């Protein structure tokens, strides 16, 4: 019974997450851009969804691109293999600088 309770808790948490981020998920599926989000609170919600501070996210976009016109996308954590490839790539870039 405890196993069923645990599974039910997981399902409820997933439904809560989907409900909370429904406007963001719809915007991603519509291939909208960050600066096209219809309400300012959706920008904050998108940043929360991807796990990045909104002010930092926007500062980086402005510094790198000069505007906030970047396509919204789902953020999936990398697999262990992908993570190791990313780490190796960054190490190579850092070592090439010296």
Secondary structure by P-SEA (a helix, b strand, c coil): caaaaaaaaaaaaaaaaaaaaaaaaaaaaacccccccccaaaaaaaaaaacccaaaaaaaaaaaccccbbbbbbbbcccaaaaaaaaaaaaaaaaaac
